[in-house]
Amino acid sequence: MRIPKRVAVVGGGIGGLCLAHGLRKAGVDVAVYERDLSRTDRLQGYRVHINPHGAAALRECLPAASWARFERSAGGGGNGFGFLTEQLKPLLVLDPEEEQHYSASRITLRQVLLDGLDVRFGKRFERYSDNGTTLHFEDGTTATCDVLVGADGIRSRVRRQYLPHAGTEDVGVTAIAGKLFLDDAGWVPPELIVRANSIIPTGRAGMFLAAHDGLGETDAEGLLFDNVRPYLMWAYAAADLTVHDGLDLRREVLARIARWSPELCRIVAASPVDTISEWRIRSSKPIERWQPTNVTLLGDAIHAMTPMRGIGANIALRDAQLLARCIAEGGDSIARYEREMYDYGFAAVRDSLRAAKQFADGGPVARTIFKTVLRTASAVPALKRAMFAGQGD
């Protein structure tokens, strides 16, 4: 296939927008169709960890000015990682990595990515016809393209039509997450602020905590991209956690961690109710390879993964970088992209699924063994380096 004259990207998330920039830089005509009504519709969400691979994709695809803006607005995200008991006793602490990691506001990152692109807002994709060259939207309008890219997330309508046997499945783990604002919480133990931490209790549950500084940025029009208050994000996950209407989420977590460290209990208790939410964790079902066409998928639309490795956004950015390169080179671009994406994408799905089950569903014996391994690695530096090389990538 020659270099396409026009590429249509359905979905204006991190991966789809990064792809659009990469194609635009390569001289390919690209349009993004986004269901949100305006660029300010998604002013919500936690910060996202951008590892060196994700950062390389952004640097390659974005215009120089946009990359510089991203760097100014993103905080450092590579301050090490700790594994702690529920009483906050260290099992293993990993040193900061030499390569640059970033902690980016999802709000700010999306606004940076939107700049300079042809984004059609208020376009809810309904279906495609003519082998993917005609797009139909809920408002009755249509659009045409040579290549259609579904970047429309975990409930992708493009995937539903293109690969109806694909999709996601419940992994049996529920998470409850919240924010504690740090500007009035000087009592939080410093080890929970200087690095991200994973709490490994004896029971079938886990908790992740990561502090985020208050970096924000205002554009020329005065639009505040981010809430500038620093906060500590926490997420409690368990396999036997059932959420239902009327459940007091904060009270539920407090009841389950009542015998944990008093500081952890206080963090949950002091978190504003309106920052606390829950979700059932899902993961893409394994599927066989498919025959490439002029329709393809990226990010959560094809390989949604659990959040336990913190790499989902970075894999989507890798997709964008690779697909932009392949399309710009022409030839069997979609086949080359899907061949490579299938391997690393579904490997990441499997890896994050294992991490989720280990994090939230390990029995007492498995937990004891894991803690022993962590303590051993902590005492043997060479073993620690070998076991956790590339942690966060």
N, C-alpha and C positions, 0 to 999 in steps of 0.2 A: 504493500500500500504506500503510495506517495505521501508526502507531508500533507495532512488534511488542511483544507482551506479554512474550516471553522470547527472549533471544538465547543461543545456545550457541557457545562459542569452543573449538575443538579446538586445543590447543597452548598451553603456558604459558611461551613465550619473551617477549622484550622487547616485540614488537609486540602479541601477543595479550593480555598483561597490561595494557599501556597502554590498549588498546581497552576492556578490561573496566572499568578505572577511569573512562574517559570516559563510558561508558554508565551506570555506576552513579551518577556525578555528575549525569547528565541524568535520573535516575529510571527508567531502563530495567532490568528484571530480567535479570541475566546470570549465567551459570555457565561456568566454565572447566574443561575436562576435560584433564588432564595425565597422560602415560604414566609419568612418574617416580613413585616410591613415596612420596617425602616432599619437603619444601621444601629439604632439605639435600643432595639427590642430585647437584646440579651444582656442587659446590664445586671448580671448576677453570676454566681459561681465562685468556686475556690480558685486559688492559684494553681498553675500547672508546672510540673518539673520538665524542663527542656534539657536533655542530656547533650553531650557533644555531637552525636549523630543528628539529632533534631536541629541543633544550632547550625550545623554545616548545611543542612537542607535549606534552612531559612536564609542563611548567608548567600547561598548560591542562587536561590530563586528570587529574592527580594531586590528591589532597587537599592542602591547604596544608602540613600537617605532614609528609607524605611528600615533597613537593617540597623542603622545608627540609632534611629528612634527606639527600636526594640531594645537595644543594649542599654540605652539611657533609662528606660522604664522598667527593666527587669532587674531583680536583685540576684545576688549570688545564691546558688542552690547546691553547692558542693562542699558543705561544712562537715562532712562525715555522717556516719549512721551508727546508731546504737541498738543493741538488743538488750532489753532489761526485763527483770522479773516483775511481777505485779506489785512488788514492794520497792521497785525502782533500784534494785541491786543490779549492777552491770554484769551481763554475761559475756558480751563482746562489743567493743567499740572499734569501728572502722575509721581510719584517718581520712581526711579530705583527699579527693583525687586531684592530680595535677591538672587534668584537663578541665576547661571551664564548663560549669553547669549553671543553669539559670532557673530562677523561680519567677515565673511570669504570671501576671494577672490575666485570666482568660478574657476579661473585658477589654483590657488594654491591648492584648495581642490581637484580638479580633478587629479592633478599630484600626490598628496599624495595618493589618492585612487587607482591610477593605479599601484603603486609600489607593486611588489610581486605577481601580478596576471597573469594568463594565458589569455592574451587578444589577439584576432586575429583581427588585423586591416585590413581595406580595404575589409570587408565582409558586403556587402549590402544584407540584408535578402530579399528574394523574396516570399517564401511560405514554408509551411511545408506539409508533407504527412505522411502516416502510423500512423494516429492518433496523430500526433505531435512528433513522435520519429525520423523523418528524416527532416533535415533542408536543404533548397535549397537556394543558393546564386546567385546573378546576374552574377558572374564570372564562373558559371557552376559547381562549387564544391558543395559538400554536407557534412553534419555532422550528427551524431546520438546522441541521448540522451534518458534518461528515463523521465525527466521532462523538459518542455520548459517554460521559463519565458520571457514574452514580457515586456521589460523595455525601449522600443524604442520611448517614448515620445508621444506628442500630436497627431502626425500623424502616430501612430503605425500601421505597416503592420501586426504584429501578431494579434492585436485586429481586424483589418479589416477582417481577415479571420476567426478568432475565434468567435467574437461577431459582425457580420456585421451590426446589428441594433444599436449598440452603436456608440459613436463618440462625437463630440463637436458641439456647435452652437454659432453663433455670439450673444453677449449679448447687442449689440447696443451702445457700449462705445468704443471710440478711445482714445489712449494715445500717447502723445509725450514726450519723455524723453531726458535729456542731462546731461552733467557733467560740473561743474565749478571747475577747479583746484585751490586749496586753497593756494598753496605756493606763489602765487602772488595776493592774494585777501584778504588782511587784513581788508578790509572795510565791510566784511560780518558780520551782527549782530551775536553776540556770541550765542544767544538763538537758532539760526539755525544750530549751529555747535555742541553744547554740547549734543543735543538729536535729535531724529527724530521728525518731525512735520507734521501734516495734516492741510492744509489751508481749511477753511470752508467759502467760499464766499456766497453772497446772491443768485447769479445765479446758473444755472445748470452746475456746473463744480467743480473741486477740484484740489488741488496740494499737492503732497507729497514731502518732502525733508529729506534727511539723509546724514550726513557727514561720510566719511570713512577715517581712518588714512592711512598712507602709508606703512603699514607693508608688507614686502615681504621676500622671502627666496630664497637662491640659493643652489642647490644640489651639490653633489660631482663632477658632470660633468660640473658645471658652468652654468646650465640652469636657467635663471632668470624666476621665476614662476609668478611674479606679477609686474605691474607698481607701483613703489614705491612712486609716487606722491599722496599726499592726495587730495581728491576731495569731492565736495558736489554734490550728485545726486538729480535731481529734475524730477518730472513727473507730467505733466498737463493732466487731463482726462476730457472729456465731452461727453455727449450723442449726441450733435448736431454737432460734429466735423467730417467733411468729408475730407479725405486726398486723393490727386490725384497726378499723375505725374506732376512734375514741381512746386509743391507747396513749397514755402519757409517756412519750418517748424518753424524756429525761429521767423520769421516775423509774422506768424499766431498766435503763442502763445503771442507774444508781443502785437499784436492788441487786443487780447481777455483779457489781463490782464492790459491794459493801465491805468485803474483807480485803480489798486491795489497799494500796497506799492511800493515806488520807489526802495527800496532795492530788492524786488522780480523781478521787471522789469530789474534791472541792472544784477542780477544773470543770467537771461535768455539771455540778450543781450551780456554778456561777455563769455558765454559758446561757446567753439569752434564748428564750424559747423559740423566738422567730428565726434563729440561726440553725435550729436542729431539724434534720430531715432523715428519711429512711429510704432504702431502696433494696430490692431483690437483685442480687448479682447474677448476671447472665454471661454466657460465653458462646461464641460461634460453634455450631456443630461441625464436626469434621466432614469434609466432602471430597469426592474424587476430582481430579483435574477436569476441566471442561474445554471445549473447542473455542478458541478465540474468535471474536467477531469485531465489529466496530463499536461494540458496547463493552464497557469495562467498569470496574468498581475500585474504590480505594477506602482505606481507613475502616471505621466501624461498619460500613456498609457490607464489607466482605469478611473481615477478620476481627470482630469485636472480641475484646478480652477483658478479664477481670482486672480491677484496679490494683491488685496486690503487688505487682511489680512496678507500677507507675510508669509504664512505657507506651501505653496506647496512643497518646498524642504524638510521640516520637516515631512510632511505626507509621502513622498516617503521614507524617512529614517525609519520612523516607519514601513512602509510596509516591508522594507528590514529586519529589526530586527525581526519582527513577522514571516515572511516567513522562514527565516533562522532557527529560533527556531522550527517551525512546521516541516520542512523537517528533521531536525536533530533528532526529536522525532519519526519519522516514523508514521505508521498508516494512518488515513485519513487526512494527512497533508494539502493537498490543500483545502479540504472542511473546515477544521478548520480555515485556514488562510483566505479564502474568506468570511466565515461567519462573522468574526470580522472586516476584512478590509472593507467590504461592508458598515457596519454600520458607522464606524468613517470616512471613506473616502468620502462617499456621504453626510454625515452631514457637513463635511468641505466644500464640493462643494456648498451646499445650503447656508452656512454661508457666504462664500466669495462672492457669487453672490448677496446676500442682501447688503453686504458691498459695492460692486461695484455700485449698483444702488443708494444707499444712497450717496456715494461719488461723483458721476458724474451726477446723474439724478434727484435730489430732487428739487421740486419746491420751490418758496419763502416761502410759508406757512410751508412746512415741514422743511425747513432750519431754519426758525425762532423758531420753536418748538425744533429742535435739539439743537440749540444754547442755548435756555433757559434751557434745560435739562443739558447741559454741565456746564453752569454757576451755576446751582443749586447744581450739584454734587461737583463742586469746593468749594462751601461754606459749604458743609456738608460732612466732612471726612468719616463718616460711610457709607454714600450713595455712595461716590466715590469708596471706597474699595469694596462694594458689586457689583457695576455695572461693574468694570473693573478688577476684580480678574482674573488673568491668561492672561491679555492683552499681545499679542505677542505669545501666545501658540497655 
